Amino acid sequence: MRTPAGIECRYFFGDYHRGKNREECRLLDSANPPLVWQSKLCVSCPVPEILRANTCEHMHLKPELKRLFPFFPQQVQVKAYCTKTHQDVREPQLGCGECHDLPEIFIEGLS
């Protein structure tokens, strides 16, 4: 579904049926404790970019709301964890490197 920022994200949900105007981020709701979502968080959220780059079923995202400096607005930051290799993922856009092999055309170029 499209976020208020105009980007597709599978974690965003909007219910507009019969006059309802309910919007939520299911990734932030799944955090423990649930994080408060605001539509302006979607503008700088890295999650849609991560989901476009890496669709690994074993990678789970853990969101946090942080401020870079005291008077700056909150931003969503994400940590990734691979349930297949049981390790933290440094670059969520690339993945852990164990789940998906590189195509042979890229391997031939490295030799």
Rosetta blueprint (number, residue, H / E / L):
1 M L
2 R E
3 T L
4 P L
5 A L
6 G L
7 I L
8 E E
9 C L
10 R L
11 Y L
12 F E
13 F E
14 G E
15 D E
16 Y L
17 H H
18 R H
19 G H
20 K L
21 N L
22 R E
23 E E
24 E E
25 C E
26 R H
27 L H
28 L H
29 D H
30 S L
31 A L
32 N L
33 P L
34 P L
35 L L
36 V L
37 W L
38 Q L
39 S H
40 K H
41 L H
42 C H
43 V H
44 S L
45 C L
46 P L
47 V H
48 P H
49 E H
50 I H
51 L H
52 R H
53 A H
54 N L
55 T L
56 C L
57 E L
58 H L
59 M E
60 H E
61 L E
62 K E
63 P E
64 E E
65 L E
66 K E
67 R L
68 L L
69 F L
70 P L
71 F L
72 F L
73 P L
74 Q L
75 Q E
76 V E
77 Q E
78 V E
79 K E
80 A E
81 Y E
82 C E
83 T L
84 K L
85 T L
86 H L
87 Q E
88 D E
89 V E
90 R L
91 E L
92 P L
93 Q L
94 L L
95 G L
96 C L
97 G L
98 E L
99 C L
100 H L
101 D L
102 L L
103 P L
104 E H
105 I H
106 F H
107 I H
108 E H
109 G H
110 L H
111 S L
